[in-house]
Amino acid sequence: MPQVSVVVPIFNEFENVDLMYQQLVMAMKNQNRSYEILFVDDGSKDGTWKCLQEIAKIDKRIKLVLLNRNYGQTAALMAGIQNARGD
């Protein structure tokens, strides 16, 4: 069970997903706590989901939530919180 859950709502961020992932991992590495990162794709149409799936294949700390359309930031955050396992 992770100690920390990081919830990231994301919408049409194909070009930024990999860099965001790398930066989050770097920041969490210095915390000395177990963690998970939940990316909540809020109905992206630009290939963001496929990119997230590739990242999740190589890093088991990554959890993905896909919303079937764009519901907005608040709904995406709630979906992430509901799926979070961290303390």
Gaussian input, Z-matrix of N, CA and C with variables (Angstrom, degrees):
# hf/3-21g

backbone

0 1
 N
 C     1     B1
 C     2     B2     1     A1
 N     3     B3     2     A2     1     D1
 C     4     B4     3     A3     2     D2
 C     5     B5     4     A4     3     D3
 N     6     B6     5     A5     4     D4
 C     7     B7     6     A6     5     D5
 C     8     B8     7     A7     6     D6
 N     9     B9     8     A8     7     D7
 C    10    B10     9     A9     8     D8
 C    11    B11    10    A10     9     D9
 N    12    B12    11    A11    10    D10
 C    13    B13    12    A12    11    D11
 C    14    B14    13    A13    12    D12
 N    15    B15    14    A14    13    D13
 C    16    B16    15    A15    14    D14
 C    17    B17    16    A16    15    D15
 N    18    B18    17    A17    16    D16
 C    19    B19    18    A18    17    D17
 C    20    B20    19    A19    18    D18
 N    21    B21    20    A20    19    D19
 C    22    B22    21    A21    20    D20
 C    23    B23    22    A22    21    D21
 N    24    B24    23    A23    22    D22
 C    25    B25    24    A24    23    D23
 C    26    B26    25    A25    24    D24
 N    27    B27    26    A26    25    D25
 C    28    B28    27    A27    26    D26
 C    29    B29    28    A28    27    D27
 N    30    B30    29    A29    28    D28
 C    31    B31    30    A30    29    D29
 C    32    B32    31    A31    30    D30
 N    33    B33    32    A32    31    D31
 C    34    B34    33    A33    32    D32
 C    35    B35    34    A34    33    D33
 N    36    B36    35    A35    34    D34
 C    37    B37    36    A36    35    D35
 C    38    B38    37    A37    36    D36
 N    39    B39    38    A38    37    D37
 C    40    B40    39    A39    38    D38
 C    41    B41    40    A40    39    D39
 N    42    B42    41    A41    40    D40
 C    43    B43    42    A42    41    D41
 C    44    B44    43    A43    42    D42
 N    45    B45    44    A44    43    D43
 C    46    B46    45    A45    44    D44
 C    47    B47    46    A46    45    D45
 N    48    B48    47    A47    46    D46
 C    49    B49    48    A48    47    D47
 C    50    B50    49    A49    48    D48
 N    51    B51    50    A50    49    D49
 C    52    B52    51    A51    50    D50
 C    53    B53    52    A52    51    D51
 N    54    B54    53    A53    52    D52
 C    55    B55    54    A54    53    D53
 C    56    B56    55    A55    54    D54
 N    57    B57    56    A56    55    D55
 C    58    B58    57    A57    56    D56
 C    59    B59    58    A58    57    D57
 N    60    B60    59    A59    58    D58
 C    61    B61    60    A60    59    D59
 C    62    B62    61    A61    60    D60
 N    63    B63    62    A62    61    D61
 C    64    B64    63    A63    62    D62
 C    65    B65    64    A64    63    D63
 N    66    B66    65    A65    64    D64
 C    67    B67    66    A66    65    D65
 C    68    B68    67    A67    66    D66
 N    69    B69    68    A68    67    D67
 C    70    B70    69    A69    68    D68
 C    71    B71    70    A70    69    D69
 N    72    B72    71    A71    70    D70
 C    73    B73    72    A72    71    D71
 C    74    B74    73    A73    72    D72
 N    75    B75    74    A74    73    D73
 C    76    B76    75    A75    74    D74
 C    77    B77    76    A76    75    D75
 N    78    B78    77    A77    76    D76
 C    79    B79    78    A78    77    D77
 C    80    B80    79    A79    78    D78
 N    81    B81    80    A80    79    D79
 C    82    B82    81    A81    80    D80
 C    83    B83    82    A82    81    D81
 N    84    B84    83    A83    82    D82
 C    85    B85    84    A84    83    D83
 C    86    B86    85    A85    84    D84
 N    87    B87    86    A86    85    D85
 C    88    B88    87    A87    86    D86
 C    89    B89    88    A88    87    D87
 N    90    B90    89    A89    88    D88
 C    91    B91    90    A90    89    D89
 C    92    B92    91    A91    90    D90
 N    93    B93    92    A92    91    D91
 C    94    B94    93    A93    92    D92
 C    95    B95    94    A94    93    D93
 N    96    B96    95    A95    94    D94
 C    97    B97    96    A96    95    D95
 C    98    B98    97    A97    96    D96
 N    99    B99    98    A98    97    D97
 C   100   B100    99    A99    98    D98
 C   101   B101   100   A100    99    D99
 N   102   B102   101   A101   100   D100
 C   103   B103   102   A102   101   D101
 C   104   B104   103   A103   102   D102
 N   105   B105   104   A104   103   D103
 C   106   B106   105   A105   104   D104
 C   107   B107   106   A106   105   D105
 N   108   B108   107   A107   106   D106
 C   109   B109   108   A108   107   D107
 C   110   B110   109   A109   108   D108
 N   111   B111   110   A110   109   D109
 C   112   B112   111   A111   110   D110
 C   113   B113   112   A112   111   D111
 N   114   B114   113   A113   112   D112
 C   115   B115   114   A114   113   D113
 C   116   B116   115   A115   114   D114
 N   117   B117   116   A116   115   D115
 C   118   B118   117   A117   116   D116
 C   119   B119   118   A118   117   D117
 N   120   B120   119   A119   118   D118
 C   121   B121   120   A120   119   D119
 C   122   B122   121   A121   120   D120
 N   123   B123   122   A122   121   D121
 C   124   B124   123   A123   122   D122
 C   125   B125   124   A124   123   D123
 N   126   B126   125   A125   124   D124
 C   127   B127   126   A126   125   D125
 C   128   B128   127   A127   126   D126
 N   129   B129   128   A128   127   D127
 C   130   B130   129   A129   128   D128
 C   131   B131   130   A130   129   D129
 N   132   B132   131   A131   130   D130
 C   133   B133   132   A132   131   D131
 C   134   B134   133   A133   132   D132
 N   135   B135   134   A134   133   D133
 C   136   B136   135   A135   134   D134
 C   137   B137   136   A136   135   D135
 N   138   B138   137   A137   136   D136
 C   139   B139   138   A138   137   D137
 C   140   B140   139   A139   138   D138
 N   141   B141   140   A140   139   D139
 C   142   B142   141   A141   140   D140
 C   143   B143   142   A142   141   D141
 N   144   B144   143   A143   142   D142
 C   145   B145   144   A144   143   D143
 C   146   B146   145   A145   144   D144
 N   147   B147   146   A146   145   D145
 C   148   B148   147   A147   146   D146
 C   149   B149   148   A148   147   D147
 N   150   B150   149   A149   148   D148
 C   151   B151   150   A150   149   D149
 C   152   B152   151   A151   150   D150
 N   153   B153   152   A152   151   D151
 C   154   B154   153   A153   152   D152
 C   155   B155   154   A154   153   D153
 N   156   B156   155   A155   154   D154
 C   157   B157   156   A156   155   D155
 C   158   B158   157   A157   156   D156
 N   159   B159   158   A158   157   D157
 C   160   B160   159   A159   158   D158
 C   161   B161   160   A160   159   D159
 N   162   B162   161   A161   160   D160
 C   163   B163   162   A162   161   D161
 C   164   B164   163   A163   162   D162
 N   165   B165   164   A164   163   D163
 C   166   B166   165   A165   164   D164
 C   167   B167   166   A166   165   D165
 N   168   B168   167   A167   166   D166
 C   169   B169   168   A168   167   D167
 C   170   B170   169   A169   168   D168
 N   171   B171   170   A170   169   D169
 C   172   B172   171   A171   170   D170
 C   173   B173   172   A172   171   D171
 N   174   B174   173   A173   172   D172
 C   175   B175   174   A174   173   D173
 C   176   B176   175   A175   174   D174
 N   177   B177   176   A176   175   D175
 C   178   B178   177   A177   176   D176
 C   179   B179   178   A178   177   D177
 N   180   B180   179   A179   178   D178
 C   181   B181   180   A180   179   D179
 C   182   B182   181   A181   180   D180
 N   183   B183   182   A182   181   D181
 C   184   B184   183   A183   182   D182
 C   185   B185   184   A184   183   D183
 N   186   B186   185   A185   184   D184
 C   187   B187   186   A186   185   D185
 C   188   B188   187   A187   186   D186
 N   189   B189   188   A188   187   D187
 C   190   B190   189   A189   188   D188
 C   191   B191   190   A190   189   D189
 N   192   B192   191   A191   190   D190
 C   193   B193   192   A192   191   D191
 C   194   B194   193   A193   192   D192
 N   195   B195   194   A194   193   D193
 C   196   B196   195   A195   194   D194
 C   197   B197   196   A196   195   D195
 N   198   B198   197   A197   196   D196
 C   199   B199   198   A198   197   D197
 C   200   B200   199   A199   198   D198
 N   201   B201   200   A200   199   D199
 C   202   B202   201   A201   200   D200
 C   203   B203   202   A202   201   D201
 N   204   B204   203   A203   202   D202
 C   205   B205   204   A204   203   D203
 C   206   B206   205   A205   204   D204
 N   207   B207   206   A206   205   D205
 C   208   B208   207   A207   206   D206
 C   209   B209   208   A208   207   D207
 N   210   B210   209   A209   208   D208
 C   211   B211   210   A210   209   D209
 C   212   B212   211   A211   210   D210
 N   213   B213   212   A212   211   D211
 C   214   B214   213   A213   212   D212
 C   215   B215   214   A214   213   D213
 N   216   B216   215   A215   214   D214
 C   217   B217   216   A216   215   D215
 C   218   B218   217   A217   216   D216
 N   219   B219   218   A218   217   D217
 C   220   B220   219   A219   218   D218
 C   221   B221   220   A220   219   D219
 N   222   B222   221   A221   220   D220
 C   223   B223   222   A222   221   D221
 C   224   B224   223   A223   222   D222
 N   225   B225   224   A224   223   D223
 C   226   B226   225   A225   224   D224
 C   227   B227   226   A226   225   D225
 N   228   B228   227   A227   226   D226
 C   229   B229   228   A228   227   D227
 C   230   B230   229   A229   228   D228
 N   231   B231   230   A230   229   D229
 C   232   B232   231   A231   230   D230
 C   233   B233   232   A232   231   D231
 N   234   B234   233   A233   232   D232
 C   235   B235   234   A234   233   D233
 C   236   B236   235   A235   234   D234
 N   237   B237   236   A236   235   D235
 C   238   B238   237   A237   236   D236
 C   239   B239   238   A238   237   D237
 N   240   B240   239   A239   238   D238
 C   241   B241   240   A240   239   D239
 C   242   B242   241   A241   240   D240
 N   243   B243   242   A242   241   D241
 C   244   B244   243   A243   242   D242
 C   245   B245   244   A244   243   D243
 N   246   B246   245   A245   244   D244
 C   247   B247   246   A246   245   D245
 C   248   B248   247   A247   246   D246
 N   249   B249   248   A248   247   D247
 C   250   B250   249   A249   248   D248
 C   251   B251   250   A250   249   D249
 N   252   B252   251   A251   250   D250
 C   253   B253   252   A252   251   D251
 C   254   B254   253   A253   252   D252
 N   255   B255   254   A254   253   D253
 C   256   B256   255   A255   254   D254
 C   257   B257   256   A256   255   D255
 N   258   B258   257   A257   256   D256
 C   259   B259   258   A258   257   D257
 C   260   B260   259   A259   258   D258

   B1=1.4541
   B2=1.5307
   B3=1.3214
   B4=1.4657
   B5=1.5230
   B6=1.3162
   B7=1.4608
   B8=1.5252
   B9=1.3110
   B10=1.4623
   B11=1.5254
   B12=1.3108
   B13=1.4632
   B14=1.5254
   B15=1.3005
   B16=1.4633
   B17=1.5246
   B18=1.3306
   B19=1.4632
   B20=1.5219
   B21=1.3390
   B22=1.4646
   B23=1.5264
   B24=1.3409
   B25=1.4664
   B26=1.5208
   B27=1.3210
   B28=1.4636
   B29=1.5224
   B30=1.3306
   B31=1.4637
   B32=1.5229
   B33=1.3261
   B34=1.4689
   B35=1.5301
   B36=1.3191
   B37=1.4638
   B38=1.5306
   B39=1.3141
   B40=1.4599
   B41=1.5294
   B42=1.3033
   B43=1.4711
   B44=1.5261
   B45=1.3248
   B46=1.4626
   B47=1.5254
   B48=1.3265
   B49=1.4630
   B50=1.5237
   B51=1.3039
   B52=1.4588
   B53=1.5280
   B54=1.3143
   B55=1.4605
   B56=1.5322
   B57=1.3233
   B58=1.4562
   B59=1.5225
   B60=1.3259
   B61=1.4630
   B62=1.5278
   B63=1.3150
   B64=1.4648
   B65=1.5310
   B66=1.3041
   B67=1.4652
   B68=1.5333
   B69=1.3164
   B70=1.4633
   B71=1.5228
   B72=1.3239
   B73=1.4638
   B74=1.5255
   B75=1.3206
   B76=1.4583
   B77=1.5370
   B78=1.3152
   B79=1.4656
   B80=1.5312
   B81=1.3197
   B82=1.4584
   B83=1.5209
   B84=1.2955
   B85=1.4631
   B86=1.5231
   B87=1.3133
   B88=1.4573
   B89=1.5269
   B90=1.3186
   B91=1.4662
   B92=1.5289
   B93=1.3191
   B94=1.4675
   B95=1.5285
   B96=1.3115
   B97=1.4629
   B98=1.5263
   B99=1.3186
   B100=1.4607
   B101=1.5324
   B102=1.3188
   B103=1.4670
   B104=1.5168
   B105=1.3020
   B106=1.4532
   B107=1.5231
   B108=1.3137
   B109=1.4674
   B110=1.5161
   B111=1.3188
   B112=1.4591
   B113=1.5192
   B114=1.3080
   B115=1.4562
   B116=1.5222
   B117=1.3225
   B118=1.4622
   B119=1.5252
   B120=1.3288
   B121=1.4676
   B122=1.5190
   B123=1.3090
   B124=1.4647
   B125=1.5256
   B126=1.3459
   B127=1.4640
   B128=1.5207
   B129=1.3165
   B130=1.4732
   B131=1.5263
   B132=1.3085
   B133=1.4695
   B134=1.5289
   B135=1.3335
   B136=1.4630
   B137=1.5283
   B138=1.3019
   B139=1.4572
   B140=1.5167
   B141=1.3159
   B142=1.4600
   B143=1.5263
   B144=1.3226
   B145=1.4636
   B146=1.5310
   B147=1.3153
   B148=1.4674
   B149=1.5314
   B150=1.3078
   B151=1.4619
   B152=1.5273
   B153=1.3242
   B154=1.4641
   B155=1.5282
   B156=1.3165
   B157=1.4571
   B158=1.5314
   B159=1.3182
   B160=1.4663
   B161=1.5256
   B162=1.3134
   B163=1.4671
   B164=1.5278
   B165=1.3296
   B166=1.4703
   B167=1.5267
   B168=1.3197
   B169=1.4670
   B170=1.5254
   B171=1.3263
   B172=1.4703
   B173=1.5279
   B174=1.3172
   B175=1.4676
   B176=1.5257
   B177=1.3052
   B178=1.4695
   B179=1.5278
   B180=1.3262
   B181=1.4724
   B182=1.5229
   B183=1.3167
   B184=1.4621
   B185=1.5232
   B186=1.3131
   B187=1.4627
   B188=1.5210
   B189=1.3195
   B190=1.4603
   B191=1.5195
   B192=1.3148
   B193=1.4638
   B194=1.5256
   B195=1.3148
   B196=1.4602
   B197=1.5266
   B198=1.3226
   B199=1.4615
   B200=1.5213
   B201=1.3142
   B202=1.4618
   B203=1.5286
   B204=1.3146
   B205=1.4689
   B206=1.5197
   B207=1.3076
   B208=1.4610
   B209=1.5231
   B210=1.3436
   B211=1.4604
   B212=1.5263
   B213=1.3232
   B214=1.4564
   B215=1.5191
   B216=1.3135
   B217=1.4623
   B218=1.5331
   B219=1.3213
   B220=1.4607
   B221=1.5207
   B222=1.3173
   B223=1.4635
   B224=1.5246
   B225=1.3219
   B226=1.4633
   B227=1.5280
   B228=1.3201
   B229=1.4675
   B230=1.5274
   B231=1.3036
   B232=1.4677
   B233=1.5204
   B234=1.3267
   B235=1.4672
   B236=1.5250
   B237=1.3172
   B238=1.4589
   B239=1.5151
   B240=1.3056
   B241=1.4724
   B242=1.5240
   B243=1.3172
   B244=1.4688
   B245=1.5184
   B246=1.3179
   B247=1.4598
   B248=1.5260
   B249=1.3238
   B250=1.4581
   B251=1.5239
   B252=1.3419
   B253=1.4590
   B254=1.5297
   B255=1.3250
   B256=1.4547
   B257=1.5178
   B258=1.3211
   B259=1.4630
   B260=1.5140
   A1=108.83
   A2=117.39
   A3=119.05
   A4=111.63
   A5=115.09
   A6=120.10
   A7=110.91
   A8=116.68
   A9=122.41
   A10=109.87
   A11=115.87
   A12=122.50
   A13=107.99
   A14=116.26
   A15=122.02
   A16=106.60
   A17=116.64
   A18=121.61
   A19=108.64
   A20=115.26
   A21=121.14
   A22=109.24
   A23=117.89
   A24=119.10
   A25=108.31
   A26=115.98
   A27=118.50
   A28=109.47
   A29=115.92
   A30=121.50
   A31=108.96
   A32=115.89
   A33=122.84
   A34=112.43
   A35=115.62
   A36=121.71
   A37=111.67
   A38=117.51
   A39=122.59
   A40=112.34
   A41=116.77
   A42=120.80
   A43=112.90
   A44=118.19
   A45=121.34
   A46=114.85
   A47=118.10
   A48=121.80
   A49=112.02
   A50=118.20
   A51=120.82
   A52=111.50
   A53=117.46
   A54=120.82
   A55=110.65
   A56=117.39
   A57=120.65
   A58=110.25
   A59=116.44
   A60=121.10
   A61=110.41
   A62=117.11
   A63=121.12
   A64=111.41
   A65=117.14
   A66=121.34
   A67=111.37
   A68=117.17
   A69=120.40
   A70=111.48
   A71=116.80
   A72=120.62
   A73=109.97
   A74=117.12
   A75=121.12
   A76=110.68
   A77=116.62
   A78=120.47
   A79=111.17
   A80=116.78
   A81=120.26
   A82=112.14
   A83=117.31
   A84=121.19
   A85=111.05
   A86=117.49
   A87=122.84
   A88=113.48
   A89=118.38
   A90=121.75
   A91=113.55
   A92=117.54
   A93=121.72
   A94=112.71
   A95=116.08
   A96=122.88
   A97=108.23
   A98=115.82
   A99=118.20
   A100=107.89
   A101=115.31
   A102=118.62
   A103=111.71
   A104=113.44
   A105=122.73
   A106=106.83
   A107=115.86
   A108=121.37
   A109=106.82
   A110=116.11
   A111=121.38
   A112=108.78
   A113=116.04
   A114=121.13
   A115=107.17
   A116=116.29
   A117=121.46
   A118=107.32
   A119=115.00
   A120=120.58
   A121=107.89
   A122=115.28
   A123=122.67
   A124=111.51
   A125=115.84
   A126=120.55
   A127=114.76
   A128=118.25
   A129=121.69
   A130=111.59
   A131=115.95
   A132=122.88
   A133=112.34
   A134=117.95
   A135=120.38
   A136=115.32
   A137=118.93
   A138=120.43
   A139=114.06
   A140=117.12
   A141=121.18
   A142=110.91
   A143=117.85
   A144=121.53
   A145=111.30
   A146=116.70
   A147=120.47
   A148=110.35
   A149=117.30
   A150=122.17
   A151=110.27
   A152=117.30
   A153=121.31
   A154=111.03
   A155=117.17
   A156=120.90
   A157=111.29
   A158=116.86
   A159=120.77
   A160=110.76
   A161=116.95
   A162=121.09
   A163=109.79
   A164=116.98
   A165=121.42
   A166=111.84
   A167=117.38
   A168=120.59
   A169=111.69
   A170=116.85
   A171=119.80
   A172=113.29
   A173=117.64
   A174=120.71
   A175=109.22
   A176=116.53
   A177=121.76
   A178=113.15
   A179=117.40
   A180=120.34
   A181=111.61
   A182=116.44
   A183=121.68
   A184=109.53
   A185=115.85
   A186=122.87
   A187=107.13
   A188=115.44
   A189=120.23
   A190=110.92
   A191=114.19
   A192=122.01
   A193=105.97
   A194=116.36
   A195=121.15
   A196=109.33
   A197=115.83
   A198=121.28
   A199=107.24
   A200=117.65
   A201=121.36
   A202=114.70
   A203=116.70
   A204=121.19
   A205=107.54
   A206=116.73
   A207=121.41
   A208=109.63
   A209=115.39
   A210=121.80
   A211=112.16
   A212=116.89
   A213=120.82
   A214=112.06
   A215=114.44
   A216=121.97
   A217=113.38
   A218=117.26
   A219=119.97
   A220=111.29
   A221=117.63
   A222=121.46
   A223=110.50
   A224=117.33
   A225=120.89
   A226=110.77
   A227=117.16
   A228=120.39
   A229=111.21
   A230=116.90
   A231=120.58
   A232=111.32
   A233=116.99
   A234=120.35
   A235=110.34
   A236=117.13
   A237=121.11
   A238=112.02
   A239=117.05
   A240=121.43
   A241=110.34
   A242=116.62
   A243=119.90
   A244=111.85
   A245=118.20
   A246=122.08
   A247=113.23
   A248=117.25
   A249=121.54
   A250=110.73
   A251=115.92
   A252=120.90
   A253=111.89
   A254=117.94
   A255=121.10
   A256=113.79
   A257=114.20
   A258=120.54
   A259=111.53
   D1=126.03
   D2=179.68
   D3=-71.23
   D4=150.28
   D5=175.71
   D6=-78.73
   D7=-34.05
   D8=-174.08
   D9=-127.28
   D10=137.27
   D11=172.06
   D12=-116.45
   D13=126.59
   D14=175.94
   D15=-106.46
   D16=119.25
   D17=-178.77
   D18=-103.83
   D19=125.42
   D20=-177.40
   D21=-124.82
   D22=102.77
   D23=172.86
   D24=-73.52
   D25=139.15
   D26=-174.51
   D27=-143.71
   D28=138.93
   D29=-179.69
   D30=-144.85
   D31=117.76
   D32=178.26
   D33=49.81
   D34=57.51
   D35=-179.43
   D36=-121.96
   D37=34.37
   D38=-177.31
   D39=-48.34
   D40=-45.39
   D41=-175.58
   D42=-72.44
   D43=-17.06
   D44=-175.01
   D45=-110.40
   D46=-11.02
   D47=-172.50
   D48=-59.30
   D49=-49.03
   D50=-175.92
   D51=-62.61
   D52=-44.90
   D53=178.92
   D54=-63.54
   D55=-41.89
   D56=178.58
   D57=-61.01
   D58=-44.81
   D59=178.10
   D60=-58.22
   D61=-49.08
   D62=-179.05
   D63=-60.04
   D64=-42.98
   D65=-179.32
   D66=-66.65
   D67=-40.34
   D68=178.30
   D69=-64.64
   D70=-43.58
   D71=179.07
   D72=-62.19
   D73=-42.46
   D74=179.08
   D75=-62.17
   D76=-43.37
   D77=-179.49
   D78=-66.67
   D79=-40.76
   D80=-177.91
   D81=-74.15
   D82=-28.47
   D83=179.31
   D84=-58.74
   D85=-34.11
   D86=-178.76
   D87=-80.14
   D88=-4.43
   D89=-175.93
   D90=-89.12
   D91=-14.50
   D92=-178.71
   D93=53.96
   D94=40.35
   D95=176.42
   D96=-134.25
   D97=148.42
   D98=173.49
   D99=-72.49
   D100=147.98
   D101=-175.71
   D102=-151.78
   D103=164.25
   D104=169.40
   D105=-133.02
   D106=152.24
   D107=175.12
   D108=-119.18
   D109=120.76
   D110=177.93
   D111=-103.59
   D112=113.03
   D113=172.66
   D114=-93.60
   D115=124.09
   D116=178.24
   D117=-109.22
   D118=106.93
   D119=179.16
   D120=-81.81
   D121=113.38
   D122=-175.23
   D123=-89.93
   D124=52.84
   D125=175.54
   D126=80.42
   D127=31.94
   D128=-179.66
   D129=-58.08
   D130=149.25
   D131=179.62
   D132=-120.27
   D133=8.54
   D134=-170.94
   D135=-114.24
   D136=14.22
   D137=-179.07
   D138=96.34
   D139=3.57
   D140=178.87
   D141=-58.17
   D142=-44.14
   D143=-176.79
   D144=-60.75
   D145=-44.35
   D146=-179.93
   D147=-62.07
   D148=-42.34
   D149=177.93
   D150=-61.93
   D151=-44.02
   D152=178.32
   D153=-61.98
   D154=-39.34
   D155=178.79
   D156=-62.61
   D157=-38.80
   D158=178.25
   D159=-65.18
   D160=-41.32
   D161=178.24
   D162=-64.33
   D163=-44.15
   D164=-178.22
   D165=-64.19
   D166=-27.76
   D167=178.24
   D168=-65.23
   D169=-31.73
   D170=-175.41
   D171=-100.12
   D172=-12.13
   D173=-177.92
   D174=-133.76
   D175=108.04
   D176=-176.14
   D177=-71.24
   D178=-8.91
   D179=176.67
   D180=-80.02
   D181=-10.12
   D182=-178.67
   D183=-89.23
   D184=127.71
   D185=175.34
   D186=-118.13
   D187=142.49
   D188=-177.16
   D189=-120.21
   D190=141.37
   D191=173.57
   D192=-129.80
   D193=128.31
   D194=179.84
   D195=-113.80
   D196=122.80
   D197=173.34
   D198=-94.44
   D199=140.07
   D200=-172.26
   D201=-73.91
   D202=-10.80
   D203=174.07
   D204=-157.10
   D205=176.33
   D206=-179.66
   D207=-79.56
   D208=109.73
   D209=179.54
   D210=-100.43
   D211=-15.08
   D212=-179.70
   D213=105.74
   D214=164.98
   D215=-173.04
   D216=-60.85
   D217=-42.91
   D218=-177.86
   D219=-62.88
   D220=-45.72
   D221=179.27
   D222=-64.85
   D223=-38.86
   D224=178.82
   D225=-65.12
   D226=-42.39
   D227=176.50
   D228=-61.57
   D229=-43.73
   D230=179.13
   D231=-62.02
   D232=-42.03
   D233=178.00
   D234=-61.29
   D235=-40.15
   D236=177.84
   D237=-65.97
   D238=-45.06
   D239=179.72
   D240=-62.29
   D241=-40.15
   D242=-179.94
   D243=-65.85
   D244=-26.19
   D245=-179.39
   D246=-97.85
   D247=-4.09
   D248=-178.53
   D249=-71.48
   D250=145.18
   D251=179.27
   D252=-115.45
   D253=-8.98
   D254=-176.05
   D255=-70.26
   D256=160.24
   D257=178.14
   D258=-64.68

